[in-house]
Amino acid sequence: MSDFTTVRAYPRIHMSLIDLGRATARAYGGIGFSINGLPIEVSVSTTNSPTFEALVPLDKVAQDECEAIIASARTAWGLPTVGVKLSGMPPQHIGLGTKTALKLAILTAVSRHMSVKCTPVELQRLCKRGGASGIGVHAFFRGGVIVDGGHPQPNGPLAPSSLRTAQSIPPLVSRLSFPGAWVVQILLLPGTILNGEREAEFFHANTPIGKAEVLATLATVYHQLVPAFALVDFAALRDGIASIQATGFKLREIEAQSPNVREFLSVASRIPSAAIGMSSLGPLVYVVTVRTDSELRKELEVLCQHHGGESLGTFSGRNSGFARATS
């Protein structure tokens, strides 16, 4: 057995949820893609006493949840004590899907290090993610551009993943490669953080939405955004992102954001050579541009700084899942 096993997981951009209005047979569903940067790095070793060491900022809730799933994995798999070290982590609660990626990276690193054969479904059940969106789970294993089919409509209220325990992973409806001709600029502006109780309150106040808005989002996802990625049609991508942000649940997510985020999106979206959107509940903004247009990205970074923000980098799309290294 190696001294340690390291797993690198990569963030995802969540472009939009689809059905939060009970307009179809399935709730939630969504579209998003992986980026090849800002990785989460988890290392697992065998030790005499269990440890979880976070060398990067990690809030107490996330740390407690990580320790809990390590204990659950040891119990489920009958394992001895292990040490887990987190040495890379982008900011939490900004729209990168870090909690799903982190939990799956821990479970994957533990199972690989201890030679436990475990399917993606088993890992997903142990990490208890994917209760609403399946983008993060599928992106962890597959990368690329993901469209998931959500869950059967629940009897109770529509709620975020943090309040839902998924019995199954939302089905993978479409998986495409992110075009090599495009890159993604990641911009973080001062904004509203909606997680935990605040996220639950937001869902309660803003669902269900109108059925016509759901169907408009559904049409844009399947008959504009998916073909845009498949055909490397930048104009269709730009217009499709603009359409989903102007209606449905995504519009409400943007309306709940800070003036800095809303004003930046309003100004930057007028640039014809940039496809601009907000990931998840924000405040993270992503900008897809043609790889060769470095001057545009400099212009957007200056505009972002003018609105109080910063660039976290420009990355290609990631067309594979997690990466493993052993030593």
C-alpha positions as semicolon CSV with decimal commas, in nm:
position;residue;x (nm);y (nm);z (nm)
1;M;0,000;0,000;0,000
2;S;0,129;0,350;-0,080
3;D;0,220;0,586;0,206
4;F;-0,065;0,811;0,103
5;T;-0,321;0,860;-0,171
6;T;-0,404;1,203;-0,308
7;V;-0,721;1,289;-0,499
8;R;-0,774;1,619;-0,677
9;A;-1,131;1,726;-0,743
10;Y;-1,230;2,014;-0,965
11;P;-1,505;2,275;-0,921
12;R;-1,811;2,300;-1,136
13;I;-2,005;2,595;-1,271
14;H;-2,381;2,556;-1,225
15;M;-2,551;2,746;-1,505
16;S;-2,914;2,685;-1,407
17;L;-3,165;2,463;-1,236
18;I;-3,460;2,379;-1,460
19;D;-3,789;2,285;-1,291
20;L;-3,870;2,459;-0,965
21;G;-4,231;2,514;-1,065
22;R;-4,374;2,160;-1,088
23;A;-4,425;2,207;-1,460
24;T;-4,295;1,860;-1,553
25;A;-4,281;1,513;-1,402
26;R;-3,939;1,585;-1,252
27;A;-3,820;1,857;-1,015
28;Y;-3,485;2,033;-1,029
29;G;-3,260;1,911;-1,313
30;G;-2,992;2,142;-1,441
31;I;-2,695;2,223;-1,661
32;G;-2,334;2,299;-1,573
33;F;-1,971;2,220;-1,653
34;S;-1,634;2,148;-1,491
35;I;-1,338;2,386;-1,496
36;N;-0,976;2,276;-1,506
37;G;-0,853;2,488;-1,219
38;L;-0,894;2,578;-0,848
39;P;-0,865;2,211;-0,748
40;I;-0,950;2,063;-0,410
41;E;-0,668;1,834;-0,294
42;V;-0,724;1,559;-0,037
43;S;-0,456;1,319;0,090
44;V;-0,527;1,004;0,293
45;S;-0,279;0,801;0,496
46;T;-0,298;0,512;0,742
47;T;-0,245;0,625;1,100
48;N;-0,281;0,505;1,458
49;S;-0,536;0,775;1,540
50;P;-0,799;0,930;1,314
51;T;-0,726;1,287;1,208
52;F;-0,878;1,546;0,979
53;E;-0,637;1,828;0,905
54;A;-0,750;2,130;0,706
55;L;-0,455;2,343;0,600
56;V;-0,688;2,586;0,424
57;P;-0,990;2,780;0,560
58;L;-1,289;2,552;0,609
59;D;-1,597;2,652;0,803
60;K;-1,704;2,456;1,109
61;V;-2,010;2,304;0,941
62;A;-1,803;2,167;0,653
63;Q;-1,534;2,036;0,888
64;D;-1,793;1,856;1,102
65;E;-1,955;1,705;0,793
66;C;-1,620;1,586;0,661
67;E;-1,532;1,421;0,990
68;A;-1,877;1,256;0,992
69;I;-1,843;1,104;0,645
70;I;-1,493;0,975;0,728
71;A;-1,643;0,799;1,030
72;S;-1,934;0,669;0,820
73;A;-1,697;0,532;0,555
74;R;-1,484;0,355;0,813
75;T;-1,796;0,196;0,964
76;A;-1,948;0,102;0,627
77;W;-1,624;-0,048;0,495
78;G;-1,484;-0,187;0,821
79;L;-1,163;0,015;0,795
80;P;-0,890;0,097;1,046
81;T;-0,817;0,456;1,139
82;V;-0,708;0,694;0,865
83;G;-0,566;1,042;0,849
84;V;-0,713;1,290;0,602
85;K;-0,536;1,612;0,504
86;L;-0,697;1,888;0,301
87;S;-0,429;2,104;0,138
88;G;-0,617;2,281;-0,139
89;M;-0,959;2,442;-0,137
90;P;-1,116;2,733;-0,326
91;P;-1,354;2,964;-0,138
92;Q;-1,674;2,806;-0,004
93;H;-2,033;2,916;-0,066
94;I;-1,964;3,126;-0,377
95;G;-2,102;2,900;-0,651
96;L;-1,823;2,647;-0,720
97;G;-1,988;2,341;-0,565
98;T;-1,697;2,284;-0,328
99;K;-1,885;2,079;-0,067
100;T;-1,990;1,807;-0,312
101;A;-1,643;1,791;-0,465
102;L;-1,475;1,785;-0,122
103;K;-1,690;1,507;0,021
104;L;-1,657;1,290;-0,288
105;A;-1,280;1,352;-0,295
106;I;-1,247;1,237;0,068
107;L;-1,452;0,922;0,011
108;T;-1,270;0,843;-0,313
109;A;-0,927;0,894;-0,157
110;V;-1,017;0,675;0,144
111;S;-1,160;0,397;-0,073
112;R;-0,864;0,401;-0,315
113;H;-0,605;0,413;-0,039
114;M;-0,763;0,122;0,146
115;S;-0,835;-0,075;-0,176
116;V;-1,212;-0,068;-0,123
117;K;-1,410;-0,133;-0,439
118;C;-1,690;0,120;-0,442
119;T;-1,921;0,238;-0,720
120;P;-2,004;0,604;-0,785
121;V;-2,358;0,536;-0,660
122;E;-2,224;0,403;-0,328
123;L;-1,994;0,703;-0,290
124;Q;-2,281;0,941;-0,366
125;R;-2,501;0,778;-0,104
126;L;-2,230;0,803;0,159
127;C;-2,162;1,170;0,084
128;K;-2,538;1,251;0,082
129;R;-2,512;1,502;-0,203
130;G;-2,724;1,537;-0,517
131;G;-3,052;1,592;-0,334
132;A;-3,149;1,863;-0,581
133;S;-2,884;1,898;-0,851
134;G;-2,678;1,617;-0,998
135;I;-2,429;1,845;-1,173
136;G;-2,164;1,828;-0,900
137;V;-2,182;1,450;-0,859
138;H;-2,160;1,375;-1,232
139;A;-1,892;1,641;-1,288
140;F;-1,675;1,484;-1,017
141;F;-1,669;1,151;-1,200
142;R;-1,699;1,260;-1,563
143;G;-1,616;1,627;-1,612
144;G;-1,741;1,804;-1,924
145;V;-2,076;1,970;-1,980
146;I;-2,346;1,796;-1,777
147;V;-2,725;1,801;-1,800
148;D;-2,908;1,604;-1,533
149;G;-3,271;1,493;-1,515
150;G;-3,348;1,588;-1,156
151;H;-3,575;1,389;-0,924
152;P;-3,940;1,286;-0,928
153;Q;-4,154;1,573;-0,804
154;P;-4,149;1,565;-0,419
155;N;-4,465;1,561;-0,211
156;G;-4,325;1,829;0,016
157;P;-4,178;2,170;-0,060
158;L;-3,897;2,226;-0,306
159;A;-3,572;2,270;-0,114
160;P;-3,194;2,296;-0,167
161;S;-2,962;1,995;-0,167
162;S;-2,856;2,069;0,190
163;L;-3,207;1,983;0,311
164;R;-3,266;1,682;0,087
165;T;-3,122;1,333;0,118
166;A;-3,106;1,182;-0,228
167;Q;-3,205;0,817;-0,266
168;S;-3,045;0,812;-0,610
169;I;-2,824;1,028;-0,828
170;P;-3,021;1,248;-1,070
171;P;-2,989;1,072;-1,407
172;L;-2,725;1,191;-1,650
173;V;-2,922;1,308;-1,953
174;S;-2,639;1,460;-2,155
175;R;-2,261;1,477;-2,125
176;L;-2,062;1,676;-2,382
177;S;-1,702;1,787;-2,399
178;F;-1,635;2,150;-2,318
179;P;-1,495;2,305;-2,640
180;G;-1,119;2,351;-2,649
181;A;-1,163;2,677;-2,839
182;W;-1,323;2,840;-2,532
183;V;-1,196;2,928;-2,185
184;V;-1,373;3,031;-1,865
185;Q;-1,280;3,339;-1,665
186;I;-1,382;3,315;-1,298
187;L;-1,466;3,646;-1,129
188;L;-1,561;3,692;-0,765
189;L;-1,750;4,006;-0,672
190;P;-1,864;4,126;-0,329
191;G;-2,201;3,962;-0,295
192;T;-2,463;3,790;-0,089
193;I;-2,378;3,446;0,050
194;L;-2,686;3,224;0,064
195;N;-2,615;2,897;0,241
196;G;-2,765;2,698;0,525
197;E;-3,080;2,856;0,666
198;R;-3,059;3,154;0,432
199;E;-3,059;2,924;0,128
200;A;-3,357;2,731;0,268
201;E;-3,544;3,057;0,325
202;F;-3,466;3,168;-0,030
203;F;-3,611;2,846;-0,175
204;H;-3,920;2,878;0,045
205;A;-3,980;3,237;-0,065
206;N;-3,915;3,181;-0,437
207;T;-4,073;2,845;-0,523
208;P;-4,274;2,727;-0,697
209;I;-4,216;2,955;-0,994
210;G;-4,448;2,994;-1,290
211;K;-4,482;2,696;-1,523
212;A;-4,428;2,910;-1,832
213;E;-4,090;3,020;-1,693
214;V;-3,991;2,659;-1,628
215;L;-4,078;2,556;-1,982
216;A;-3,886;2,853;-2,125
217;T;-3,578;2,748;-1,926
218;L;-3,622;2,386;-2,035
219;A;-3,639;2,488;-2,401
220;T;-3,329;2,707;-2,370
221;V;-3,126;2,433;-2,203
222;Y;-3,212;2,155;-2,449
223;H;-3,258;2,347;-2,774
224;Q;-3,000;2,622;-2,734
225;L;-2,731;2,557;-2,475
226;V;-2,679;2,187;-2,544
227;P;-2,652;2,243;-2,922
228;A;-2,426;2,544;-2,857
229;F;-2,173;2,324;-2,676
230;A;-2,213;2,039;-2,927
231;L;-2,161;2,264;-3,230
232;V;-1,915;2,507;-3,066
233;D;-2,160;2,787;-3,149
234;F;-2,050;3,082;-2,937
235;A;-2,336;3,314;-3,036
236;A;-2,591;3,050;-2,935
237;L;-2,411;3,000;-2,603
238;R;-2,408;3,372;-2,528
239;D;-2,774;3,417;-2,615
240;G;-2,874;3,101;-2,428
241;I;-2,704;3,209;-2,106
242;A;-2,868;3,550;-2,136
243;S;-3,208;3,383;-2,182
244;I;-3,190;3,157;-1,877
245;Q;-3,074;3,447;-1,662
246;A;-3,374;3,656;-1,764
247;T;-3,642;3,418;-1,639
248;G;-3,726;3,144;-1,393
249;F;-3,530;3,052;-1,084
250;K;-3,201;3,190;-1,218
251;L;-3,353;3,537;-1,248
252;R;-3,459;3,517;-0,883
253;E;-3,109;3,407;-0,782
254;I;-2,963;3,712;-0,956
255;E;-3,224;3,946;-0,806
256;A;-3,121;3,825;-0,458
257;Q;-2,758;3,922;-0,520
258;S;-2,576;4,241;-0,422
259;P;-2,579;4,558;-0,636
260;N;-2,212;4,489;-0,723
261;V;-2,300;4,156;-0,883
262;R;-2,618;4,277;-1,055
263;E;-2,452;4,589;-1,195
264;F;-2,150;4,396;-1,320
265;L;-2,373;4,141;-1,495
266;S;-2,578;4,419;-1,650
267;V;-2,278;4,607;-1,787
268;A;-2,065;4,309;-1,889
269;S;-2,350;4,125;-2,061
270;R;-2,359;4,399;-2,325
271;I;-2,019;4,286;-2,455
272;P;-2,099;4,076;-2,764
273;S;-1,785;3,860;-2,747
274;A;-1,842;3,739;-2,391
275;A;-2,094;3,483;-2,262
276;I;-2,156;3,586;-1,903
277;G;-2,351;3,420;-1,624
278;M;-2,374;3,372;-1,249
279;S;-2,299;3,028;-1,108
280;S;-2,559;2,878;-0,876
281;L;-2,671;3,132;-0,612
282;G;-2,355;3,336;-0,669
283;P;-2,185;3,566;-0,614
284;L;-1,937;3,397;-0,850
285;V;-1,959;3,514;-1,212
286;Y;-1,823;3,307;-1,501
287;V;-1,734;3,444;-1,844
288;V;-1,684;3,215;-2,143
289;T;-1,465;3,369;-2,412
290;V;-1,277;3,254;-2,719
291;R;-0,936;3,128;-2,603
292;T;-0,742;3,378;-2,816
293;D;-0,922;3,689;-2,687
294;S;-0,687;3,783;-2,402
295;E;-0,753;4,156;-2,441
296;L;-1,122;4,105;-2,366
297;R;-1,036;3,915;-2,048
298;K;-0,810;4,200;-1,934
299;E;-1,097;4,442;-1,998
300;L;-1,335;4,225;-1,794
301;E;-1,087;4,198;-1,507
302;V;-1,060;4,577;-1,490
303;L;-1,439;4,606;-1,499
304;C;-1,465;4,347;-1,222
305;Q;-1,214;4,539;-1,007
306;H;-1,416;4,856;-1,066
307;H;-1,711;4,675;-0,906
308;G;-1,500;4,567;-0,609
309;G;-1,419;4,216;-0,732
310;E;-1,121;4,006;-0,833
311;S;-1,033;3,745;-1,091
312;L;-0,971;3,391;-0,961
313;G;-0,819;3,291;-1,294
314;T;-0,897;3,179;-1,646
315;F;-0,927;2,807;-1,713
316;S;-1,014;2,559;-1,981
317;G;-1,314;2,338;-1,933
318;R;-1,226;2,005;-1,772
319;N;-1,336;1,705;-1,974
320;S;-1,243;1,437;-1,721
321;G;-1,328;1,374;-1,360
322;F;-1,114;1,366;-1,049
323;A;-0,739;1,298;-1,068
324;R;-0,546;1,057;-0,847
325;A;-0,181;1,060;-0,740
326;T;-0,006;0,810;-0,513
327;S;0,336;0,802;-0,344
